[in-house]
Amino acid sequence: MNAIEVQDLRRVYKTTIGVIRRKIKEVVAVDGISFSVRRGELFGVLGPNGAGKTTTVKMLTTLLIPTSGSAHVLGADVVSEADLIRARIGFIFGGERGLYWRLSGQDNLRYFASLYHVNPDDSRKRIPYLLDLVGLTDRGQEKVEGYSRGMKQRLHIARTLLHNPEVLFLDEPTMGLDPVGARELREVIRNLQAEEKTILLTTHYMFEADALCERIAVINHGKVVALDTPKALKNLVSDLSVVEVEVFGVSEEILDQLRQLPGVDTVSVEDQGQKQSLHIHTAHGSEAVPTLMNTLQAVRVGGVSIREPTLEDAYVRLVGGSS
Amino acid sequence: MTVRKFRSYLRVILSTFEMTLRQNVLDGFIVFTVLIQPLLIALLALWMLQAKSGEQAIYVIVGSGMTGLWSSLLFISGNSITAERWSGTLEVLVGQPTPIQVIIFGKNLAHVSQSLGSMIVAYLVSSILFGFHLNVQQPILFILSIFLTVIAFVTFGLIIAPIFIMNPGVQGWQNAMEFPVYILSGFLFPIALLPDWTTPFSYLLAPYWAARALHGTTSMGTPLAEIGFSLLMLIIFSSIYIIISNFLFRKMLYKTREDATLGFQ
């Protein structure tokens, strides 16, 4: 039996617009997605902001009722058997909220342990162990309001492990962390993987998904656009090379011209303050550079480099190069 | 419910009680609502009663304490779910295996219990500052009345909180609900002084029966049957509130999961 089974899951949000003549507007956040996660697997859900990642996790953690379709976690239905699921899963959502800031980290864990019916004797042993696991032993007695964002995130991880859950849902756990904090958190996730926990991880950091996940579902506009191993996803762009061009001010018109060039698959722009970095996926490799430079004649160009495609490039191809 | 489950829930109630008290000590709004405001009401009333006997002073002390209980219930317990939602903990609380009613019960118990502190402070002020000689006529029944009053208020809070979260418009009337209940429940003066048509409204309020029980046990000459009837009404009201709150919590949880309003967007 798979740990997670999702079949044609759909979720529509309704919002009202207007003040006097109110209209109901429907937004499709998740649009009929299907996937399954094996027991002990670290499964990634990758997608841009607003793709439907958090909505999917909220439905799987019983916090949101799907509009249609079905989802089962450890064999139990997320709507009708929510109580059976809640005792066996753990979840964290990215961000600093969801903790009692006026209490210490240790008191937060003690309180949440009681909510999960962890035996007081077990709780006394487990809390120091978890504080150590997430590197908060020295700060456990301090109030959470004095914690950095990374410390709060790590405390969330400790909280979610209190009852030793079989399945973990980690929704963008490294979001907003500094590089060192994010690396430490990834190390914690790797350790959990070693304990054979089933983990569903959502992220929009490609390297994170590449480094941690056994399989990845790429979702965009609420739909699964690809589902495979990181290696297989990278193979989707093995026929391409990536030309990176540093430019200072590039117009949409020139970008469109680049996209029209023969052999060019996608063009994406990454803003880097005053300058932009163009990522041009092309089948012609270094031979494409003169043509590209010719098109960029009117733009001030910095450095140019050519590299092999990464998971990020596969992702850009799958979700479109407009970002 | 199994014994094991009952013990787990009891542990949750106690740990929520402790956790809430520890947080509240640092909250200025809560300290004002449960301690300062009832104390000010008691001081004003005691000044007005300086020429009267100590029996009326104990009426004022109990009454001002009850104003603290009601304000605490209305503003703090009523907002208990909303506050969790704003702090981002509501999703965590709903997504764990303990029913959220049990948690809110523990929170309400802490809020209501701490507001009893105002009654103790008013008692001390009355005897030390004003020199009133204060006697509780039926001490055992008084303690039983306090216990049943706390339960009635806590369970009443279990009704208010889900109503407030499902109907934010109703929450806007919070301020307007404070003083009418002080008056209709006879906290500071008997409801016999009010027009007759208001009496049925008083009978529908658990705070009225609580005030009647507490005033009855502290005053001379109240028949035991009258006190017993008030206590019985408190038990009946608490039971009704629990049944209604179970229905309201189920409805609220389904609605918030359906409308995606568990988290603060």
Chai-1 contact restraints between the chains, C-beta under 6 A:
chainA,res_idxA,chainB,res_idxB,connection_type,confidence,min_distance_angstrom,max_distance_angstrom,comment,restraint_id
A,T61,B,G95,contact,1.0,0.0,6.0,A-B,restraint_1
A,L63,B,E91,contact,1.0,0.0,6.0,A-B,restraint_2
A,L63,B,G95,contact,1.0,0.0,6.0,A-B,restraint_3
A,L63,B,L262,contact,1.0,0.0,6.0,A-B,restraint_4
A,L64,B,R257,contact,1.0,0.0,6.0,A-B,restraint_5
A,L64,B,A260,contact,1.0,0.0,6.0,A-B,restraint_6
A,I65,B,R257,contact,1.0,0.0,6.0,A-B,restraint_7
A,I65,B,E258,contact,1.0,0.0,6.0,A-B,restraint_8
A,R86,B,G95,contact,1.0,0.0,6.0,A-B,restraint_9
A,R86,B,Q96,contact,1.0,0.0,6.0,A-B,restraint_10
A,R86,B,P97,contact,1.0,0.0,6.0,A-B,restraint_11
A,A87,B,P97,contact,1.0,0.0,6.0,A-B,restraint_12
A,R97,B,G88,contact,1.0,0.0,6.0,A-B,restraint_13
A,G98,B,G88,contact,1.0,0.0,6.0,A-B,restraint_14
A,G98,B,T89,contact,1.0,0.0,6.0,A-B,restraint_15
A,G98,B,V92,contact,1.0,0.0,6.0,A-B,restraint_16
A,R102,B,Q23,contact,1.0,0.0,6.0,A-B,restraint_17
A,R102,B,L26,contact,1.0,0.0,6.0,A-B,restraint_18
A,Y111,B,S15,contact,1.0,0.0,6.0,A-B,restraint_19
A,Y111,B,M19,contact,1.0,0.0,6.0,A-B,restraint_20
A,S114,B,R11,contact,1.0,0.0,6.0,A-B,restraint_21
A,S114,B,V12,contact,1.0,0.0,6.0,A-B,restraint_22
A,S114,B,S15,contact,1.0,0.0,6.0,A-B,restraint_23
A,L115,B,V12,contact,1.0,0.0,6.0,A-B,restraint_24
A,L115,B,Q96,contact,1.0,0.0,6.0,A-B,restraint_25
A,L115,B,T98,contact,1.0,0.0,6.0,A-B,restraint_26
A,Y116,B,Q96,contact,1.0,0.0,6.0,A-B,restraint_27
A,H117,B,S8,contact,1.0,0.0,6.0,A-B,restraint_28
